[in-house]
Amino acid sequence: MEFTTGARLEIRITHADVGKRVSVRRLTDACEGDARFTDAVGVLTSWDAGELRLTRRNGQVVRIPEAAVVAAKVVPAAPARRRGPAATAAELTRVAARGWPPVVSERLGDWTLRASDGFTSRANSVLPLGDPGLPLDAALARVTRWYGERGLPALVQVATGAAGTAEALAAELDARGWTVRRAALLQVGELAPVADRGDAERVELSRTTSAAWFSLYHRAAELTPCARTVLEGGPSVWFATVRAPDGTPAAIGRCVVDGRWAGFAAVEVAPAHRRRGLATAVMAALATRALAEGASAAYLQVEPDNAAALALYTTLGFTTHHSYHYRHHPTV
């Protein structure tokens, strides 16, 4: 990464660049007289009291002493994606939220407080898509009370890593001690190529879930009323099952169709039936159904350390649009 003009390192950012994506080279230590440097890239979310704060794409906040900075520059807001349907982060976040609706919700300005008896973080966290209508500390106090009344930890879902995401909010929460709990990638891809893959004919589709389907789903121990409400909620929901010879589920999946978007989730294969193309078959059958309902684009959410899932989704043409993570109230 080039920071120099001729042979001279330059600091080419100022306080006016707060809110922009920057690259900073800083001095870390010295070994036998040799200087050691490290680079950090992220949104410059604050610069005061002699310290710069950068928020990376994954939500991590990097604190850099001003005195340690040896070079810095503004870089493009986000790398251009080479493929996948065009969409803003706000559009995708709203679509994904409609596809995984909570049992109970309440508005706080442009924020949505969501609760579902603890079934998945997505259905039990704040979705902050704008101004809460209160000063941030007052809004967070309201959030903490609301979740506390329901016996739940206060979580805020924070998107990062693309234009229009919430690096500034991530930095504010970090400054208040709200820690990162879990992270995920939101990926997008064209729908038709997914439908062209795999043997969709052996996949059963249903409008409702079942205890058998849920037995292969790892997110909860039992199919509670709240879990069923979340799973079966959404504009147009389909459940897929591939049965083993003994009739038990060998593979499952879920898809929700919402206009041009089809959202995939809960794609799982029983350990004894892996490496047989069942996950691809499940997604192909769901994609075929979504195409018939008028969808053309696809999205899914995956944890960044799920190497097997990421490999499958890459093969099917998915790329990462942005990241998100959950911030956890520090006193819980």
Secondary structure, 3 states (H helix, E strand, C coil): CCCEECCEECECCCHHHCCCEEEEEEEEEEECCEEEEEEEEEEEEEEECCEEEEECCCCCEEEEEHHHEEEEEECCCCCCCCCCCCCCHHHHHHHHHHCCCCCEEEEECCEEEEECCCCCCCCCCEEECCCCCCCHHHHHHHHHHHHHHCCCCCEEEEEECCCCCCHHHHHHHHHCCCEEEEEEEEEEEEHHHHHCCCCHHHCEEECCCCHHHHCCCCCCCCCCHHHHHHHHCCCCEEEEEEECCCCCEEEEEEEEEECCEEEEEEEEECHHHCCCCHHHHHHHHHHHHHHHCCCCEEEEEECCCCHHHHHHHHHCCCEEEEEEEEEECCCC
